[in-house]
């Protein structure tokens, strides 16, 4: 009765399989039913959008699933080897007792700390998977920031192009009035009409860009495009001045704060634990094989350990492989640090240059245009210039505003690259 009861106890402790079939139609319905829960009267800024993406991003869901698998691998690595049992019975023609039976359990004792090294390697892999989740979250935030920036700047560009188109229509009307009284020739009107057509085409392209960037933002958030149809977004904050950023301290800490470097260090620690495990496997495990047998009416009990004899194989091959994997992990870590230093230095130089360009466009150029527009406006009021001259100088101002917008785009793009290089947000005085 003992063996059936033992088998019953083992079976009762087993985990039962649960089917979980995938249904593409249901997945699509659930995705399209997602909405953006935006409180009334609020505008979405980057932290709010990043929180939405963290809750809905499919990339983050995949990274979290990998983490759960890595954590389960720790349980596997820490498990002790189960004993095995050999049970048998037979019949002989012995007149004393025709029944023969034997019962032999086998217990494995791992030596040289193999289970500890195996568990440590799995724990370091789980730590790397945990850092990969954080790294994925950062990449998701970076994509959200880029899409949010593209959408806000596309809308600004559309406003400027529509304003420029209105000014050019005014210029065309004034030139046509001069043409009718014979003050100018037809080619001058045609050139202005061509300029108006070019701006109108650019405005249509900006409309398309605004719609595409909104769809890209929805994809980065893990939402259908319809979820952002009525969304309102906060204004883009100005890029912080270089003096307001603690760049020396941030750059020094960048090598320690960057998630990819921390993940690489965890992977190296896992490779080193795996090497220690292979070194420990040089020493054979011990198997205890006590046994009981009933033979011809006699009860027999046996004791005795067994273990493989490492004569032909001393685990040299797996040790060499583990050493090579550790050297590879070290090379990856060193290469990543070198690349990170280069990325940080390049990002700082690019951001510094973009800020100088933006300051030139937003400062001196804007001031010169305002002075020129004021002078022409005074001349118009004094009768020295006409409305066409005023329309022309206002077109120049709009061209300057578009140049300033392009400079802002380059500055914000450089800021995003700098944030990615140091692995932390820098806007709004962050990075402290």
Buried (B, 14 or more C-beta within 10 A) or exposed (E): EEEEEEEEEEEEEEEEEEEEEEEEEEEEEEEEEBEBEBEEEEEBBBEBBBBBBBEBBEBBEEBBEBBEEBBEBBEEBBEEBEEEEEEEEEEEEEEEEEEBEBBBBBBBEBBBBBBBBBBBBBBBBBBBBBBBBBBBBBBBBBBBBBBBBBBBBBBBBBEBBBBBBEBBBBBBEBBBEBBEEEEBEEEEBEEBBEBBEEBBEBBEBBBEBBEBBBBBBBBBBBBBBEBBEEBEBBEBEEBBEEEEBBBEEBBEBBBEBBBBBBBBBBBBBBBBBBBBBBBBBBBBBEBBBBBEBBBEEEEEEEEEEEEEEEEEEEBEEBBEEBBEBBEEBBEBBEEBBEEBBEBBEBBBEBBBEBBEBBBBBBEEBBEEBEEEBEEBBEBBEEEEBEEBBBBBBBBBBBBBBBBBBBBBBBBBBBBBBBBBBBBBBBBEEEBE
